[in-house]
Amino acid sequence: MSLVLRFLGVSLGSPDSSPGGKASLGAATTSLKRLIPDPGKHRQKGLWAKDAVALAHLGPDPAEMQRGDLAVPVGLVNLGSTCYANAVLQTLYAIPPFRQALYAARPPLSQDPVVAQLRELFACMEWGRRDPLDPGPLVAALQLDHAVQQDGQEFMKLFLGLLEARFQAQNPLDALLRHLFRGESGYETRCCRCGRASASSGRREGYYELAVPVSGFQTLPESLTSLLAPETLSGSNSLACEYCGTKTEAERQLRLASTPPLLCISLQRFVFDYRKMDRVKINEALACPLTLDFASILSPDQGAAVAHVNHSMFSSQYPAGSSAWWRFDDTAVSALASGPRASSDHGSALALQAANAKLPPEVAAGSIASCTAYQLLYRREDAVLPSVALSEAAEAW
């Protein structure tokens, strides 16, 4: 499983703007580097630990200095079937506010096994010289089975939920994940006879991702439009209208009350085939725009509501970012100089060429066509997130 992403250019507030900050950013960073294991620690296991003299004669471990340029991201070892976890970890690491939140954790939160191992792994990914890195201690803390392949989308939801529960133990981290990833939505059901919405239509629920269909669509905006389009409820699915006092035909529609600074979109590439009575994968190409304009997707009344909640009409625009693109394939990390354009890395070249030929040139030029992509992460254009003071973490050391 390979991952293509670019490190998000999310604007951060000043680290010194948080109350109670006593140490400089440089001092905090120096303290956080203590999370990185000492050179040679990886050799102090098993047989090596029993022969200190032989270990001393071997000299420095070459694996400790394989990473020459800290600007180049580090790879992660696949422990068997943990590529799905590696993809999620690389994605979360590429979000600066998320890293800051981990680094700012204080006891007892920083002593939680999962948080502690994730902090150490991210510190090594940012400042360490070892490449690739072994995520084994974190995988063990999460009690993941190395031999079982999990669904990456489901793992990310569960992992964020676990971290959100852990972060509740410490301010100001308790609301950070909700602020970064959580939007609000609800279903509106409207009676076609009286035109009134049901009482339950006012309910709002949080979402951490939008799951959109792939089959039958050429572009992501088309798929999102379908997801947010009204559907007719009739026959056995008719609405029992509390105002009309009878079952009537109705329209049901998913409505977005707010959108998060970091929008996660899952592409539903697995569907249940009733003929085969099994799940099958959809390898159809889908063009995903580098800039996702929600103003052109939402209905006028929904667009106004989202713009009001997010305080700006520009809140509905999601660019992909402005930094370099990288391809992650577990331990192998490579830069994509021309960006993630159509290639064999992103599905069948013939299928991609056929898909691009069907698209208007201006759409194809501003999109990434893929036959295999299943998860996307967009940054909201106006996202300016409050910085968690790293000085708090320095005080804990």
N, C-alpha and C positions, 0 to 999 in steps of 0.2 A: 504494500500500500504506500503510495507516494503522496506527498502533501506539497501544494504550491501556495505560497503566501508572501506578502511583503510586510515588513514591520510597520505597524500602524503609527502614523504621525499624529497621535492625539495630543492636543495642546493641554498643558498642565498649568495649574496655578503655581505661584511661587512657593517653594518649600518653606521659606521663612514666614509665610503668611499664616501658618497654623499656629494657634496659641500654644504657649508652653515650650516652644522650640528653644533649646539652649546651646546646641552644638551645631557646628557648620555642616554643610552638605558633605564636604570633603572628609571631615572627621567621622561622619556617619558611615560613609562608604568604606573607609578604612576599617571601621569596626565590623561591618557586615562581611568583609572579606575573611574574617575569622571563621566563617561558616565553611570555607573551602578546606577540605582535608589536607593535612600536611603531606608534602612529597614523600613517596615511599609507603604511605599508609596502605595502599592497595596490595603491597607485597607482604604486609605483616599479617598474613592469614595462612592457614594450613601448614604445609611443610616448611614454608619460608620462615614462619614464626619460630621454628624450632632450631634454626641455625643462623644466629645473628652474625657470626663471623663470616660465613659464606655470603650472606646478604650484603655485608659491608664491602666485601671485595668486588661485588658486582657493580658497585657505583650507582649513579642515578638511573632511575627507570626511564628509558626512552619514551615510554607511553605518556609520561608526565609532561613532556615538552613537545608533543606532536602538533599542538595548535600554535602556529606562529603569529597569526593576526587575530586579535580579539574582535575585530569588526566582522569577521566571518563567523556565522552561526555554527554551533557545534552539533554533531549528530548524536543520536541516542541508540543504544543497543536494543535490538529486538530479542527478547528473552524466550522466544518461541512463537507465540501468537499475540504479542503485545503491541503490534504495529498501530492498532487503533488508539491505544493509550499514548503512544509516542506522538501521533498526529495531534491529539488534544493538548498535550503538554507543550508542543512547539507553538501551537496557536495561542495558548494563554500566555506563554513567555513573551510573545511578540507584542503584548499589550502593556505599555509602560505603567499605567496606573495600577494594574493588577500586580505587577512585580513590586511596586512601591508598597502596596498594602501588605504583602507578605513580609517584606523587609522591616516594616514598621511594627510588626506584631511583637507584643511584650508577653512575659509570663503572666498567667499560665497558658495563654493561647500559643505562644511560641514553643512551648514544651509538648503540645499535642503531637502525637506521633506522625500524623499525616502532614500537618502544617510544618513541623520541624524538618521532615524529609523533603518536602516540596521547596522550602526555603533554601536548604542546602543544595538541592539540585539546581535551582535557578541561579544561586550565587556562583556555582561552578560553571554554569552555562554562560554567565556574564563575564566572569573574571578569571576562571580557571584555565589551565594550560592543557588539561587532559582532553583528548578527542579520539574516539567518541566517549560518551559518558554512559555509565551503567545506571539505569533507573530502578534497579532491583530493590534497594531499600524502600523506595516509595511504593513500588508495586506490592512489596510484602506488607507495608503498613496499610495499604488499601485492601489486602487479602484477595488479590486478583489471582486467578488460576493462569499460570503461564501458558498452559497447553490449550486453553479454550479461547477461540476468537469471539470477541464481543462486538456488538453494534456500536460504532463510533459515535453516532448521534445520541444514542441512549446513554452511553458512558459520559458524554459531556454534560448532559442534563443532570445525571445523578451526581457527578463530581462537583458541579457548581452548587447543587443543592446541599451536598455534604459540607462544602466550604462555607456556604452561607450560614448553616447551622453553627459551625465552629466560630465564625466571625462575630456572631451575636454576643459572644462573651466579652468583646472589647470595643469600646468607642475609640475613634470614629469609623471603625472598619465594619460595624454591624450592618450599615446600609449601603456599603460600597458596591457589592455585587448586584444588588437590586438597582442601584443607580446606573451601573454600567450596562447591564444586559436585560433588565426587566422592563417590558412594556405592559400596557393594559388593553384588554379587548373584551368584547361581549357579543352575544348573539341577540339580534333584534328580530322578533317574530311579530308580523303585522297582519291583522285580519283583512282579507280582501273584501269583506262585506261592509264593515263599519270603518275600516281604515285606521283603527286604533292599535297601538302596540300592546302586547301582553304585559302583565305586571312584572314578569320575570325578565323583561328586556332591559331593565335598568341595571342588572347585575354586571359587575366587572370582575374579571379574573386576570391574574398576572400571567404573562407568557415569557419564556426565555428564547423561543424560536418560533418562526413561522414555517410550517411544513407545507410545501407546495407540490402539486403534481407535475410530472415530466411528460408522460405519454400524451401525444397529440399536440404539443406546443413547440413552437420554434424558439421563443425567447422567454426569459424570466419575467419581464413585465406582463406578457400574455398570461403566464401561469398565475401570477399574483392577482391579475384582474379576475381570472376565473375563481380563485380562492375567495375573493371579496365580493363576488357577484351574488345577487339574491337567488335563492332556489325556491321552487313552488312546492308547498306541502298540500297534498290532496289525497283523496281516498282514505285508506287506513291511516295515513299520516296527517290527516287534517287537524287543524287547531281547534281545541275546545275553547272557544272564545268566551271569556268571562263577561263580556259586555253584551254579546248577542245571545248568550245562553244556549248555544248550539255549536256543533262541529261545523267548521267552515274551511274553505280553501284559504291558505295564508302564504305569505312570503317570509322566508327566514334568511338572514344575512349576517355574516361576520363583520363586525365593525371594530375598527381600531380606535381606542380612546387616546392612546399615546404610543409613541415609538421611542425605543431606547437609544442612547448614544452609540452603542455597538449592537447592530442588528444581526442576529444569526438566522440564516435561512437554510432549512434542510430540504434537499431535493429527494422526493420519494421515488427512488429508483427500484425499490422492491415492492411488488404487488402480488396478491394472491391470484393464481391462475386456477379457476374452478375446473377446467378441463384436465389439468395435470394434478389438481388438488395439492399444489405446492407453491411456495414462493418462487417467483422468477424475477430476474434482474432486467431492467429496461436500459438498454445501451443506446438510446436515441440521443442525438446531439441537442444541446440546449445552449443558446447564446445568452450569456450573462453580461450585462453592461458594466463597464468600469464605474459609471456613475448611475445610480438607481434613483430616478426622480419619482417620488411618491405622488407628487402633485398631478402627474399624468395618469396615475393608476387609480387613485381614490376617486370616489364620486364627489361632486362639489361640496355636499354637506359634511362628508367624512373628512375631506381635506381641510375644511375650515376648523373642524373640531381638533384635529391633530395639530394644526398650526397654532391654535389657541393654547392648547395644553403645553406645547413646547416653546411657546413665546415667540416663535419666529417662523415665517413661511419657509425659510431656508432649512428649517428642521426636518423637512421632508426629503432632503437631498442627501444621498449616501454615496460619496466617492470612495474608490478603493484605496486611496492613499497616494503618496508621492515618492516613496523610497524605492530601493531596488527590490526586485522580485527574487525569491529563492525557492529552490526545489529541494524538499526533504524526503529522503527515502531511507528511513531509519538512520544508519551510520553515515550514509552518503549525503552530503550537502553541496549543492552547486548553484552558482548564480545564473540567472536567466537574463542575459544582456538585453534581449529584445522583448522581454516580458513573456507571459504565459500564452503565447499565440498557438494557433492550431499546429499540433505536432503529434507524433505517435505517443508522446507522454500523456496526452489528454484524450485518448480514444483513437479509433480507426481514422487514419488520415483521409481515406476515401469518403468515409461518412462525414467527416468535418468539412471537406471540400464541397460535398453535396449540400450540406446544411448552409454553408456560407453563400453558395450560389443562389439559394432561395431567398436570402435576406437582402434588403436594400443596402447599397454600398455603405451609406452613412451608419446604418445599424451594425453591420459586420465590422466596420473599422473601429467602433467604440465598444466592442464586446469581446468576450472570451468564449469561444465555442468549445464545449466539452461533451464527450460521450460517457465520461466516467465520474465527473465531479458529483459529490453528493452533499457537501456542506460548504456554505459560503458565509463570510463574516464581513459586514460592511460597517464603516465608521461614518457617523452622522457628520455632515459638513461643518456644523456649528459647534461641535463637541468641544467644550472647554471644561475640563474636569478638575475639581479641587484636588490639590496634591496632598497626600498624606505625609506629614513631616518625617523625614528619615532620622531627624535628630532624636525622636522618641526611641527609635531602635538603638541608637548609639548609647543612650542612657542605660539600656538594659545590659550592655556589655561592660 
